């Protein structure tokens, strides 16, 4: 094959490769942008939409703000949780039928199962049942038909008030935060939090870099094939 024709084919192949090379880069850029998240202000008590690693600014009920990285939830020790719970219980005027940490309760489920355990806390739509060995079991409220408070000293019992009547009761799960510029974790109970501002996150650059790397690999393989054709005489 004459040199001008060979050169024309090489240029055409190179142009085709360059035209398609940006495909993975642009695709990675798009996927990265979609997988990110917009800035948001959360006020819901459960804060379930938070993701580990989110950069947040927590505004507390006293007006102070703590900035840092959200690292998940932590189940508070029963002793300190019981103190927070007792403070809330005092505001009710010792109303009957309200659960308290340490109460022996009989839980009947819609499945027909009934079990006596120790009440060790609440969370959003969850009741924690404790065991003698120190473990606990989270039970979804939707699975519970009724709860009865068992008074072991008098062998009597009191029907538990509906869990919605426990509105305002402290949750046992606390939010974990690594403050900006510090390494030690701090904890916030949901009732201490007025709102959480979540910073916007974009993975567009990461997606673009990954896509570009794939494009470069494809280009390298194609150029190697082109060089092989030269050696074998396909383009001669």
C-alpha positions in Angstrom: 0.0 0.0 0.0 1.3 3.4 -0.9 2.4 5.6 2.0 -0.2 8.4 1.5 -3.0 5.9 1.6 -1.5 4.2 4.7 -1.1 7.6 6.4 -4.8 8.4 5.6 -6.0 5.2 7.2 -3.9 5.8 10.3 -5.2 9.4 10.6 -8.8 8.1 10.1 -8.3 5.4 12.8 -6.8 7.9 15.2 -9.6 10.4 14.6 -12.2 7.7 15.2 -10.5 6.7 18.5 -10.3 10.3 19.7 -14.0 10.9 18.8 -15.0 7.9 20.9 -12.5 8.4 23.7 -14.5 11.0 25.6 -17.4 8.6 26.0 -16.5 6.9 29.3 -15.2 10.2 30.6 -18.5 12.0 30.0 -20.4 9.0 31.2 -18.4 8.9 34.5 -18.9 12.6 34.9 -22.7 12.2 34.6 -22.9 9.2 36.9 -20.8 11.0 39.5 -22.9 14.1 39.4 -26.1 12.0 39.8 -24.7 10.0 42.7 -24.0 13.1 44.7 -26.5 14.9 46.9 -27.8 18.4 47.3 -27.4 20.5 50.4 -30.4 20.0 52.8 -31.6 21.0 56.2 -33.0 18.1 58.3 -35.4 18.6 61.2 -36.9 15.1 61.5 -36.1 13.5 64.9 -34.8 10.3 63.3 -32.5 11.9 60.8 -32.6 8.7 58.8 -31.5 10.3 55.6 -28.1 11.1 56.9 -25.2 9.1 55.4 -22.0 8.2 57.1 -19.3 10.6 55.9 -21.8 13.6 55.4 -20.3 17.0 56.3 -22.9 18.5 58.6 -23.6 21.6 60.8 -25.7 20.6 63.8 -27.7 23.4 65.4 -28.5 22.5 69.0 -31.6 23.6 70.9 -29.4 26.1 72.9 -28.5 27.8 69.6 -25.0 26.6 69.4 -23.7 25.0 66.2 -21.3 22.1 65.9 -19.7 21.3 62.5 -18.1 18.0 61.6 -18.5 14.7 59.9 -21.4 12.4 60.6 -20.2 8.9 61.5 -23.4 7.0 62.3 -25.5 6.3 65.4 -24.5 5.0 68.8 -26.7 3.2 71.4 -26.3 5.1 74.6 -25.4 3.2 77.8 -28.5 2.2 79.7 -27.5 4.1 83.0 -27.1 7.5 81.3 -30.1 6.9 79.0 -32.2 6.1 82.1 -31.3 9.5 83.6 -32.4 11.4 80.4 -35.6 9.3 80.3 -36.3 10.1 84.0 -36.0 13.8 83.3 -38.7 13.5 80.6 -40.9 11.3 82.8 -40.9 13.9 85.5 -42.6 16.3 83.1 -45.5 13.9 82.8 -46.4 14.1 86.5 -45.8 10.3 86.9 -48.7 9.4 84.7 -49.6 5.7 85.0 -48.9 3.3 82.1 -45.8 5.1 80.9 -42.8 2.8 80.3 -39.6 3.4 82.3 -36.2 1.8 81.7 -35.9 -1.3 83.9 -39.6 -2.1 83.8 -40.6 -5.7 83.4 -43.0 -5.9 80.4 -45.0 -8.5 78.7 -45.0 -8.0 74.9 -47.6 -9.6 72.7 -47.0 -9.6 69.0 -49.4 -9.9 66.1 -47.6 -13.2 65.2 -49.0 -14.7 68.3 -45.7 -14.7 70.2 -45.7 -13.4 73.7 -42.6 -12.8 75.8 -41.6 -11.1 79.1 -38.5 -8.9 79.0 -37.0 -5.8 80.4 -37.8 -2.4 78.8 -34.4 -0.8 77.9 -35.4 2.0 75.6 -37.2 3.6 72.6 -36.1 4.7 69.2 -38.1 5.9 66.2 -40.8 3.1 65.7 -38.7 0.7 67.9 -38.9 -0.7 71.4 -35.8 -2.3 72.9 -36.2 -5.4 75.0 -33.4 -6.4 77.3 -32.2 -9.8 78.3 -30.7 -11.0 81.6 -27.3 -11.6 79.8 -27.1 -7.9 78.9 -28.1 -8.1 75.3 -31.1 -6.4 73.8 -33.6 -6.9 70.9 -35.1 -4.1 68.8 -38.8 -4.8 68.0 -40.6 -2.8 65.4 -43.8 -1.1 66.8 -45.8 -2.4 63.9 -45.2 -5.9 65.0 -46.4 -5.3 68.6 -50.1 -5.9 69.5 -49.9 -4.9 73.1 -47.5 -4.2 76.0 -48.3 -4.8 79.7 -46.2 -3.5 82.5 -45.7 -6.3 85.0 -45.4 -5.3 88.7 -43.4 -8.3 90.1 -43.6 -7.2 93.7 -47.4 -7.2 93.8 -47.9 -9.8 91.0 -50.2 -7.3 89.3 -49.9 -5.6 85.9 -50.8 -2.3 84.2 -51.7 -1.9 80.5 -49.0 0.2 78.8 -50.2 3.5 77.4 -49.9 3.5 73.6 -46.5 4.4 72.3 -47.8 7.6 70.7 -48.6 8.7 74.2 -44.8 8.5 74.8 -44.4 11.4 72.4 -41.3 13.4 73.4 -39.6 10.4 75.1 -35.9 10.4 74.5 -34.5 8.0 71.9 -31.7 5.8 73.0 -29.8 6.2 69.7 -27.5 9.2 69.6 -25.8 10.8 66.6 -22.1 10.5 66.3 -20.0 13.4 65.0 -16.3 14.0 64.5 -15.9 17.7 65.0 -14.0 19.7 62.3 -10.3 19.8 63.3 -10.6 17.3 66.1 -10.4 13.5 66.3 -12.6 12.7 69.3 -16.2 11.7 68.6 -19.0 13.7 70.2 -22.6 12.5 70.7 -25.9 14.3 70.4 -29.3 12.9 71.5 -32.1 13.7 68.9 -34.0 15.9 71.4 -30.9 18.1 71.8 -30.9 18.9 68.0 -32.9 21.7 66.4 -31.8 21.0 62.9 -28.9 19.6 60.8 -27.6 21.2 57.7 -26.0 18.7 55.3 -23.4 20.1 52.8 -23.8 19.3 49.1 -21.7 16.4 47.9 -20.6 15.9 44.3 -18.8 12.8 42.9 -18.6 14.3 39.4 -14.8 14.7 39.5 -14.3 11.1 40.8 -16.6 9.8 38.1 -14.8 11.8 35.4 -11.3 10.5 36.5 -12.5 6.9 36.5 -14.1 7.4 33.0 -10.9 9.0 31.7 -8.8 6.1 33.0 -11.0 3.6 31.1 -10.8 5.8 28.0 -7.0 5.8 28.2 -6.9 2.0 28.6 -9.1 1.6 25.5 -6.9 4.0 23.6 -3.7 2.2 24.7 -5.2 -1.2 23.5 -6.3 0.3 20.2 -2.9 1.9 19.5 -1.2 -1.3 20.4 -3.4 -3.1 17.8 -2.5 -0.4 15.2 1.2 -0.9 15.9 0.7 -4.7 15.5 -0.9 -4.1 12.1 2.2 -2.1 11.1 4.5 -5.0 12.1 2.4 -7.7 10.3 2.1 -5.6 7.1 -1.6 -5.0 7.2 -1.0 -1.3 6.7 1.9 -1.6 4.3 
